[in-house]
Amino acid sequence: MRDFKHGTRAGFQTHYRRGDTPCDECRQADRDYQALHRKRSQKYRIRNRARSRALQRLARRYPVEFRSLLIEELKAARFEAAS
């Protein structure tokens, strides 16, 4: 059986798949990965909330145009889903 690279996220996953207890280096690599993932996810959520609020404001300011665009996009989405 081939050995794997310790101290990496892939190494951590290999330990897990084999049912081994991960070594300290692999465990730290997984912690670092998880911390980065949480940080990126938080930025994504903040951006999406701001975008949603901006869309709501636009919909209130231009209700007829917004509804028209929304209907067009929904029709296009249904067509794409059917293809």
URSULHU-V946780 format. One record per helix or strand of 2 or more residues. SS is the DSSP state (hx for helix, st for strand). FROM is the first residue (numbers start at 1). LEN is the number of residues. Records with the same first field share a line. If there is no record, write none. Layout:
# URSULHU-V946780
SS=FROM-LEN  FROM-LEN
This chain:
# URSULHU-V946780
hx=9-10  24-38  63-20
